[in-house]
Amino acid sequence: MSNTSYIFVAGASRGVGQEIAKYLIAQYIKVKALLRTEVAAKGLEATGVLTVIGDALNVDDVERAILGNEPVQAVISTLGGLPTNDDKPDFIGNKNLIDAAVKAGVQKFILVTSIGAGDSVVAMPPQALEALKPVLTLKEQAEQYLMNNGLNYTIIRPGGLKSEPATGNGILTADPRIVGSIHRADVAQLVCRCLNSTNANYQVLSALDKNMIYPGLPEFIEFDLGNW
């Protein structure tokens, strides 16, 4: 990816999105982020992120952010609603981002969802699936919308997320049956590696820590990102 244009990150105020923004800035890559509050924006601006105040649920806000004066070459979305949110952005927010990315002609769109979405539903224990089903349904709708829009995409489905520092043991697999845990900082590194990986184009991948994969699962092949 070029150093003259921006990577747009949605969901950068917390969690994996925040880790992605921090990691990209550390690599001297320009980052632009859409944030709902001035407080969240100030925190990221201090790290060098260019911020735009707005809501992913508002089409005009999203278009103003992605189609603004600063060229955006790739979009990374980690949008996800909290259990307390009435209006969850998992589908509508991502749909708005995808539509704006199509208009902007971005080179790649990376969508971070969750194991349990789409065909990885087979990896989820029934009790967890029942609890998460409403949000997983929205995430699957976002995945399908992205895959059907002609954009160059990578979909990353992390396992159970932990907040400790990166371990360096994060891996990707195209096998939807595999489940386990991973640190948010390791997900961020895998997502950023996918930006420049042609192998990752048009792929749906699960992200896990190789030392935190649940026992008793079938043998699987680790996805090779190639030269990135």
JOWO-V26770 format. One record per helix or strand. SS is the DSSP state (2 for helix, 1 for strand). FROM is the first residue (numbers start at 1). TO is the last residue. If there is no record, write none. Layout:
((SS:FROM:TO) (SS:FROM:TO))
This chain:
((1:6:10) (2:15:26) (1:31:35) (2:38:45) (1:50:53) (2:59:66) (1:72:77) (2:92:104) (1:108:112) (2:118:123) (2:126:147) (1:153:158) (1:160:162) (1:170:173) (1:180:183) (2:184:195) (2:198:200) (1:203:209) (1:213:213) (1:222:222))
